[in-house]
Amino acid sequence: MADIRRRVEEDRGLLKRIQSYIPGFRGYRFREDLRDADRMLRAQLANQFSTQRRQLEECRSILAQQQFFKILDGIGGLISQFKKLEGLISHAETGYSGLVSDITIHEEELNMLYEYDLRMLELQLSMSADIDNLTKEARSGDAQKVEKIIADIKFKASDFEDQFRRRLGIIEGIEV
């Protein structure tokens, strides 16, 4: 996947390019572009969780048809976890502070936030592959494989949430 920071920088219009040459405004322009890149990536993550949640709901229907009632609680909890993560990401801080703000985010911290976002994207891509595999195994009727895949996805979703909380810690200034 292309680095969104570079894409934002490449897509600067004439006014933004001029602003980048004005002393004192250059840093502001750069931070503003990093904020935009951060916002776009988080929107992408939230949309992907929405799609994955719908896939999990379809898988739950397949499991109900297969009469794997014991497994339904596990996948129901996973669906709830995905809803929670989707909301957390959608409403997260943007990793930017303007001229008058309670929290100041510096350029290095913005880049750290972006690295956390990239790690979360990698986890999400891995979960997407697992969800595809989960659907296949649910259709095949292999309850043990289904339970193992659900456990793997839950682990990755928890890791994702941990990454997100660490990211939030940087925004709030409680993590170095």
C-alpha positions in Angstrom: 0.0 0.0 0.0 1.3 3.5 -0.9 2.3 5.8 1.9 -0.7 8.2 2.4 1.7 10.8 3.7 3.4 11.0 0.3 0.1 11.0 -1.5 -1.1 14.0 0.5 2.1 15.8 -0.1 2.0 15.0 -3.9 -1.6 16.2 -4.1 -0.9 19.6 -2.7 -2.4 22.4 -4.7 -0.7 25.6 -5.7 -1.8 27.5 -2.6 -0.6 24.8 -0.3 2.8 24.7 -2.1 3.1 28.5 -1.7 2.2 28.2 2.0 5.0 25.6 2.5 7.6 28.3 1.5 6.3 31.0 4.0 8.5 31.1 7.1 6.5 30.0 10.2 3.8 28.6 8.0 5.7 25.6 6.6 5.5 23.6 9.8 1.8 24.3 10.1 1.2 23.2 6.5 3.3 20.0 7.0 1.4 19.1 10.2 -1.9 19.8 8.5 -1.0 17.4 5.7 0.0 14.7 8.3 -3.3 15.2 10.0 -5.1 14.7 6.7 -3.2 11.5 6.0 -4.0 10.3 9.5 -7.7 11.0 9.1 -7.9 9.3 5.7 -6.2 6.1 7.0 -8.5 6.0 10.1 -11.5 6.4 7.9 -10.3 3.5 5.8 -9.8 1.4 9.0 -13.3 2.2 10.3 -14.9 1.3 6.9 -13.0 -2.0 6.8 -14.3 -2.9 10.3 -17.8 -2.2 9.1 -17.4 -4.5 6.1 -15.7 -7.2 8.3 -18.5 -7.0 10.9 -21.1 -7.6 8.1 -19.1 -10.6 7.0 -19.1 -11.9 10.5 -22.8 -11.5 10.8 -23.2 -13.5 7.6 -21.0 -16.2 9.0 -23.1 -16.2 12.2 -26.1 -17.0 10.0 -24.2 -19.9 8.4 -23.3 -21.2 11.8 -26.9 -21.0 12.9 -28.0 -23.0 9.8 -25.3 -25.6 10.6 -26.7 -25.7 14.1 -23.4 -24.8 15.7 -25.2 -23.1 18.6 -22.2 -23.4 21.0 -20.1 -21.3 18.7 -22.7 -18.6 18.2 -21.8 -16.9 21.5 -18.2 -16.6 20.4 -18.9 -15.1 17.1 -21.5 -12.8 18.7 -18.9 -11.4 21.1 -16.5 -10.9 18.1 -19.2 -8.9 16.3 -19.7 -6.7 19.3 -15.9 -6.2 19.5 -15.8 -5.2 15.9 -18.7 -2.7 16.4 -16.8 -1.2 19.4 -13.6 -0.9 17.4 -15.4 0.7 14.5 -16.8 3.4 16.8 -13.5 4.0 18.6 -11.7 4.5 15.3 -14.4 6.7 13.7 -14.4 9.1 16.6 -10.7 9.1 17.5 -8.6 12.3 17.9 -7.1 13.3 14.6 -3.5 13.7 15.9 -3.4 17.4 15.4 -3.6 20.5 17.5 -4.2 24.0 16.1 -2.9 27.2 17.5 -5.2 27.2 20.6 -5.5 23.7 21.9 -5.2 21.7 25.2 -3.0 19.0 23.6 -0.1 19.8 21.4 1.0 17.1 18.9 4.4 17.6 17.3 5.6 16.3 14.0 7.4 13.3 15.4 4.4 12.3 17.4 2.2 12.5 14.3 4.5 10.1 12.5 4.3 7.8 15.5 0.6 7.9 15.3 0.8 7.1 11.6 3.0 4.1 12.4 0.5 2.8 14.9 -2.2 3.2 12.3 -0.2 1.2 9.8 0.3 -1.6 12.3 -3.5 -1.6 12.9 -4.0 -1.8 9.1 -1.8 -4.8 8.9 -3.7 -6.5 11.7 -7.0 -5.7 10.0 -5.8 -7.1 6.7 -4.8 -10.3 8.6 -8.3 -10.5 10.2 -9.9 -10.0 6.8 -8.1 -13.1 5.5 -9.1 -15.0 8.7 -12.8 -14.0 8.2 -12.7 -15.3 4.7 -11.3 -18.6 6.0 -13.9 -18.6 8.8 -16.7 -18.4 6.3 -15.2 -21.2 4.2 -14.8 -23.5 7.3 -18.3 -22.6 8.6 -19.7 -23.8 5.3 -17.7 -27.0 5.4 -19.0 -27.8 8.9 -15.7 -28.1 10.7 -16.6 -26.8 14.2 -13.1 -27.2 15.6 -11.5 -25.1 12.9 -14.2 -22.5 13.2 -13.6 -22.2 17.0 -9.8 -21.8 16.4 -10.3 -19.2 13.7 -12.7 -17.2 16.0 -10.1 -17.4 18.8 -7.4 -16.1 16.4 -9.5 -13.2 15.2 -10.4 -12.3 18.8 -6.7 -12.2 19.7 -5.9 -10.0 16.7 -8.8 -7.7 17.5 -7.5 -7.4 21.1 -4.0 -6.6 19.7 -5.6 -4.0 17.4 -7.4 -2.4 20.3 -4.2 -2.3 22.3 -2.4 -0.6 19.4 -5.3 1.9 19.3 -5.1 2.6 23.1 -1.3 3.2 22.8 -2.0 5.6 19.9 -4.5 7.4 22.1 -1.9 7.6 24.8 0.4 9.5 22.5 -2.4 11.9 21.7 -3.2 12.5 25.4 0.5 12.8 26.2 0.6 9.8 28.6 2.8 7.6 26.4 6.3 8.4 25.3 
